[in-house]
Amino acid sequence: MPLTIHHLQVSQSERVPWLCEELGIEYTLKNYQRAPLFAPADYKALHYTGTAPIIQDGDATIGESGACLEYIAHRYGGGKFTLDPKDPVYADYLYWWHWANGSFQPLVGRIMGNQLGGANSEDLMVKHTNHRFASNLKALDERVAANEWLAGKEFTLADIMLVFSLSTMRYFATYSLADYPNIVKYLERIGKRDGYQKAMKKSDPDMVLALGAEPPANFILAVRKKQAA
């Protein structure tokens, strides 16, 4: 049974076919449309979490973006796009790899919740979230100003993990990158990668890639408007 990627469209599972395309390995891609906002029933039945991504390889069914990426990189890629602990920039690689989903993505999720919930901008916790979000974006902007990729000169899993939060996630949390020109240039570099282009054409062929400074129209609000019509 070949490696199978179950991809919920317009979601973080885009990371997985992207890695496979970067590695040049064979895989079976099964796309699922949102119904209308969350995963459809047949996707939820794949794993108890009911969330994307999900991969299957033989008897193994694996969720969680980080676990899926590490599994594929080591099992099928010989560790490509990871760094050895002896590498001079291993600490940088390790930090940004975990920062992407451990610190930054949760902050983007809070921004989304505050936007959709109509949170008061003067609320103490909202201010705290906005401050942390801006501080993290500033740190990232400085990082990619001085480095082509998060780990320096080498493209790694850290980059694959991060880009969703800066791009497709902005269909849900509509934040601007206008004040962070180096991040925009970083996304331009991402958009030129053959692996990224091939993966996105296969996994989300109808989605306009959100790689510019300004966010696309909010996906959730569009669904709500359609349901209310």
Secondary structure, 3 states (H helix, E strand, C coil): CCCEEEEECCCHHHHHHHHHHHHCCCCEEEEECCCCCCCCHHHHCCCCCCCCCEEEECCEEEECHHHHHHHHHHHCCCCCCCCCCCCCCHHHHHHHHHHHHHHHHHHHHHHHHHHHCCCCCCCHHHHHHHHHHHHHHHHHHHHHHHCCECCECCCCHHHHHHHHHHCHHHHCCCCCCCCCHHHHHHHHHHHCCHHHHHHHHHHCCCCCCCCCCCCCCCHHHHHHHHHHC
